[in-house]
Amino acid sequence: MDADLEAVVSGFTAALSGRTVEDCQRHPGGDARRWNAQEIVAHLVMTYRSTGQLLRKRMETGQPVGELKTLTQRFLQWLVIQRGYFRKGVKAPEFTLPEKAGWSAKSGEELVGELRTGLAELDGILMECEAQFGSHAVGTHFIFGPLTAKQWRRFHRVHGLHHLKQMEALFQ
């Protein structure tokens, strides 16, 4: 697996190691509006699946992304993907909400397994995109615009590490 994605798995492995099913279902401060460990991982896996579906559709067309980036997209790519800044409080898109995953309660080890599997599948799709499109943009993110496979990996690293901070705060 790519080093950017492996960094996410490593961080979550450390945070979730030895966590029981009960630990992973506990909401911060008892507030059910804030995500628990399982909901954080489910959200991340939903984003991996969504990206994978988007990229598979692009590969079916046989054409890399042809659209140009707007000035705003260039700035956001620089801020988030290159600089690693991910703003707190951004509402997750509906299609990535944890309840969409439909998972039964899982332990920390099971959640790490889900995360690792999701990232490995995404990395495989990204490698296929690189083989097909080279260094061209392989898919368009709904906020950041056209991204290369390398940028997609970096985005998922930044996003994953943003949620890892939330995860670590759950268990302090």
C-alpha positions as CSV (number, residue, x, y, z in Angstrom):
1,M,0.0,0.0,0.0
2,D,1.1,3.5,-0.8
3,A,2.9,5.3,2.1
4,D,0.3,8.1,2.4
5,L,-2.4,5.5,2.9
6,E,-0.4,3.3,5.1
7,A,0.1,6.3,7.4
8,V,-3.6,6.4,8.0
9,V,-3.8,2.6,8.7
10,S,-0.8,2.8,11.1
11,G,-2.4,5.7,13.0
12,F,-5.7,4.0,13.4
13,T,-4.1,0.7,14.3
14,A,-2.3,2.4,17.2
15,A,-5.5,4.3,18.3
16,L,-7.8,1.3,18.1
17,S,-5.5,-1.5,19.3
18,G,-7.2,-3.4,22.1
19,R,-10.4,-1.4,22.0
20,T,-13.5,-3.4,22.7
21,V,-16.8,-3.3,20.9
22,E,-18.2,-1.1,23.8
23,D,-15.2,1.3,23.6
24,C,-15.8,1.7,19.9
25,Q,-19.5,2.5,20.3
26,R,-19.1,5.2,23.1
27,H,-19.9,8.7,21.9
28,P,-17.7,11.5,23.2
29,G,-19.2,13.0,26.3
30,G,-22.2,10.8,25.8
31,D,-23.3,13.1,23.0
32,A,-24.8,10.9,20.2
33,R,-24.5,13.8,17.8
34,R,-20.7,13.4,17.9
35,W,-19.3,10.4,16.1
36,N,-17.9,7.4,18.0
37,A,-14.9,5.4,16.8
38,Q,-16.9,3.1,14.6
39,E,-18.8,6.0,13.0
40,I,-15.5,7.7,12.2
41,V,-14.1,4.6,10.5
42,A,-17.4,3.9,8.7
43,H,-17.3,7.5,7.4
44,L,-13.8,7.0,6.1
45,V,-14.6,3.7,4.5
46,M,-17.6,5.3,2.8
47,T,-15.3,8.0,1.3
48,Y,-12.9,5.3,0.0
49,R,-15.8,3.5,-1.7
50,S,-17.2,6.7,-3.1
51,T,-13.8,7.6,-4.6
52,G,-13.4,4.1,-5.9
53,Q,-16.7,4.3,-7.7
54,L,-15.9,7.7,-9.2
55,L,-12.6,6.5,-10.5
56,R,-14.0,3.2,-11.9
57,K,-16.5,5.3,-13.9
58,R,-13.7,7.5,-15.2
59,M,-11.6,4.4,-16.3
60,E,-14.7,3.1,-18.1
61,T,-14.7,6.2,-20.3
62,G,-11.0,5.6,-21.2
63,Q,-10.3,9.3,-20.9
64,P,-8.5,11.2,-18.2
65,V,-10.3,14.3,-16.8
66,G,-10.3,17.1,-19.3
67,E,-11.7,19.9,-17.3
68,L,-9.5,22.7,-16.0
69,K,-9.2,23.6,-12.3
70,T,-10.7,26.9,-11.2
71,L,-8.6,29.4,-9.1
72,T,-10.6,28.4,-6.0
73,Q,-10.0,24.7,-6.6
74,R,-6.3,25.4,-7.1
75,F,-6.2,27.2,-3.8
76,L,-8.1,24.5,-1.9
77,Q,-5.9,21.8,-3.4
78,W,-2.8,23.8,-2.2
79,L,-4.3,24.4,1.3
80,V,-5.6,20.9,2.0
81,I,-3.7,18.4,-0.3
82,Q,-0.3,20.1,-0.3
83,R,-0.3,21.9,3.1
84,G,-2.4,19.3,4.9
85,Y,-4.9,21.8,6.5
86,F,-8.3,20.3,7.1
87,R,-10.8,22.6,8.7
88,K,-12.9,21.4,11.6
89,G,-16.6,21.4,11.5
90,V,-17.1,20.7,7.8
91,K,-20.3,18.7,7.4
92,A,-19.8,15.3,5.7
93,P,-21.6,14.7,2.5
94,E,-24.8,12.7,2.8
95,F,-23.4,9.8,0.9
96,T,-20.5,9.4,3.4
97,L,-22.5,9.4,6.6
98,P,-21.7,6.5,8.9
99,E,-25.2,5.1,9.1
100,K,-25.0,4.4,5.3
101,A,-22.5,1.7,6.0
102,G,-25.0,-0.4,7.9
103,W,-22.4,-2.1,10.1
104,S,-23.1,-4.1,13.2
105,A,-21.1,-3.1,16.3
106,K,-17.3,-3.8,15.8
107,S,-14.2,-3.9,17.9
108,G,-11.1,-1.9,17.3
109,E,-9.4,-4.7,15.5
110,E,-12.4,-5.2,13.3
111,L,-12.5,-1.5,12.5
112,V,-8.8,-1.5,11.6
113,G,-9.5,-4.4,9.3
114,E,-12.3,-2.5,7.6
115,L,-10.1,0.5,7.2
116,R,-7.2,-1.4,5.8
117,T,-9.4,-3.3,3.3
118,G,-11.0,-0.1,2.2
119,L,-7.7,1.7,1.7
120,A,-6.1,-1.3,0.0
121,E,-9.0,-1.5,-2.5
122,L,-8.8,2.2,-3.2
123,D,-5.0,2.0,-3.6
124,G,-5.5,-0.8,-6.2
125,I,-8.0,1.3,-8.1
126,L,-5.6,4.3,-8.0
127,M,-2.8,2.1,-9.4
128,E,-5.0,1.1,-12.2
129,C,-5.8,4.7,-12.9
130,E,-2.1,5.5,-13.0
131,A,-1.5,2.7,-15.4
132,Q,-4.3,3.9,-17.7
133,F,-3.9,7.7,-17.4
134,G,-0.3,8.3,-16.2
135,S,0.1,11.6,-14.3
136,H,-3.1,13.1,-15.7
137,A,-6.1,13.9,-13.4
138,V,-8.0,10.7,-12.9
139,G,-11.2,12.0,-11.2
140,T,-12.9,15.1,-10.1
141,H,-13.5,15.8,-6.4
142,F,-16.7,17.7,-5.8
143,I,-14.8,20.4,-3.9
144,F,-11.2,20.2,-5.1
145,G,-11.8,19.6,-8.8
146,P,-9.6,17.4,-11.0
147,L,-7.1,15.3,-9.0
148,T,-4.3,13.0,-10.0
149,A,-3.9,9.6,-8.4
150,K,-1.1,11.0,-6.2
151,Q,-3.4,13.9,-5.1
152,W,-6.2,11.5,-4.3
153,R,-3.9,9.5,-2.0
154,R,-2.7,12.7,-0.3
155,F,-6.3,13.9,0.1
156,H,-7.3,10.6,1.8
157,R,-4.2,10.8,4.0
158,V,-5.1,14.4,5.1
159,H,-8.7,13.5,5.6
160,G,-7.9,10.3,7.5
161,L,-5.4,12.0,9.8
162,H,-8.0,14.8,10.5
163,H,-10.3,12.1,11.8
164,L,-7.5,10.3,13.6
165,K,-7.2,13.3,15.8
166,Q,-10.9,13.0,16.7
167,M,-10.3,9.3,17.3
168,E,-7.4,9.9,19.6
169,A,-9.5,12.5,21.6
170,L,-12.2,9.8,22.2
171,F,-9.8,7.7,24.2
172,Q,-8.0,10.3,26.3
